[in-house]
Amino acid sequence: MITLWEGDCVRHTGDRYVGTHAGYTRLAGLMERAGDLRAVRVRLPDGTIRVASEYNLERVDADAFGKYAASLGLDPKGRTLVRRAGPV
C-alpha cells in the first residue's frame, strides 16, 4: 500500500472518481470496507467530499485531476491544488 498524504491527487480504483486527499475520518458509519479503522476524505473537483478506503485509492498526478474535472464540465484552473512535501 502506498502512503497517501493530505493534498495528494487520488483516484478510486473501483468507482474511478478523482479528487484530492482532504484528511481522514474515523466515523464507523462512513467506512467503505468492513474492518477499516479510518478512511480518506476525498474532495472532488466540484467541492463535494466522498469517503473511501485507503486500500481503494491510488495516487495520480494533477493532470488526471484536471482531465476528470473537465469531463464533469468544471474548470480545474479555478481551484488550487496543494502539493505537500512527502516521500516519493
Secondary structure by P-SEA (a helix, b strand, c coil): cccccccbbbbccccccccccccccccccccccccccccccccccccbbbbbbcccbbbbcaaaaaaaaaaaccccccbbbbbccccc
